[in-house]
Amino acid sequence: MKEKLFNRNFTLLLLGQVCSLIGNYTLKFALSMYVLERTGSAAIFAGLLAVATVPQVLLAPIGGLLADRLNRRNMMVALDALSGTAVFLTFLGSGGFHETGGFHVMSQEGPSLLLISILQVVLGILGAFESPTVQACVPQMQTGENLLKGNAAVSQIQAVAGLVTPFLGSLFYTAFGIRPVLAVCAACFLLTALLECFIRLSHQKRPGGQKIRQILRQDLGESMDFLLKKRPEVFRLLLLAALASFFVVGTAVVGLPFLVRNVLGLSANHYGAAESLMGGASVAGALAVGMLAGRLREKGLQSLLIAVGAVLIPAGAAFLLPLSTGVRYLILLVCFCIAQAVCSMFSILALSLIQESTPEHLTGKIMACVIALSTCAQPVGQVVYGLLFDLSAGSTWLVLLPTAAVLIALGGLSAGFLQRFAKE
């Protein structure tokens, strides 16, 4: 009998993710607008984001270790409750009430940059613990083909939240200011914790009485033994996914705005439209995984890598041919949207294959490795591609076409390994 995808636990997890992501994305968007309004400096906000990223890289392995040692349900509840508390304390510390006409009215004073920095660091630390925990819960709730569909559902929610919340956040922030946004986001995190209280997951306690140093040495040693000796193909897939992320994220995140605004000289509205379509493409890719789960496993990850490289060829060729600005813009939109959808499919399938190949007691630590490698690869790719696009501003095809060739080569060279991995 086929297992039900949307069982009680998974439905509660998804509902919790909806609340958590709405709070998270809305908070990030509102804080960016608030900091830019107060300082007028994109560099300051970029610095605040960088400060929040550091804990995610450094503490993700410890987060994975805790996800395998402790009760995952309890961890999610505690982490979301702490996130909600941190945001609510920021709300309390950013203003108060003043009396106007005999009534107590909320002050519109916002949080200081120091308070925002502390909040970003705290949320970064909590996120480093929560991300591997949530990803480790999915294979505990789903098996077989449902695991791929379950990861696709989580990815769909993330993509839709990323698409919708900037618009809603801008409306809410413009109408009410930063303090009500903080209050609502705190409520979202706390509601997530409440929903997660009703999840029921089995937990096998591991022997206690060990010192922290012994636990770290034992668990990290066990993870390295699994990745380097027992299942080195999992480690190879981790590195391949990080390498693909380096090229794809660098090209999309840096290349698209640069090509639209600087090379083609189009307006911010054109870039905004492109970003919205890219968000829709991510949703479409996640939906496609849910519908084509069986076929995707047969075709393999190598086909998706080759497809991403192939769709970048017309994008590069558009800057070699004597085409109008409008035609080049349309070609870029089509190519980058297809690439985004295929990348979404690649990420979901790769994550599912890694989860399937990992024993339950190691899932949290291996998911932490996925997060750490991805978090490191993406900013490096952005910096490298930023330099490449600057150096080749008059000949952007020199960046796009070699990137296409590298991705196609990666797919071809890894085909045998990926086919064997998918069949195991």
Buried (B, 14 or more C-beta within 10 A) or exposed (E): EEEEBEBEBBBBBBBBBBBBBBBBBBBBBBBBBBBEEBEEEEEBBEEBBEBBBBBBBBBBBBBBBBBBBBBBBBBBBBBBBBBBBBBBBBBEBBBEEEEEEEEEEBEEEBBEBEBBBBBBBBBBBBBBBBBBBBBBBBBBBBEEBBBBBBBBBBBBBBBBBBBBBBEBBBEBBEEBBBBBBBBBBBBBBBBBBBBBEBBEBEEEEEEEEEEEEEBBEEBBEBBEEBBEEEBEBBBBBBEBBBBBBBBBBBBBBBBBBBBBBEBBEBEEEBBEBBBEBBBBBBBBBBBBBBEBBEEBBEBBBBBBBBBBBBBBBBBBBBBEEEBEEEEBBEBBBBBBBBBBBBBBBBBBBBBBBBBBBBEEBBBBBBBBBBBBBBBBBBBBBBEBBBEBBEEBEEEBBBBBBBBBBBBBEBBEEBBEBBBEBBEE
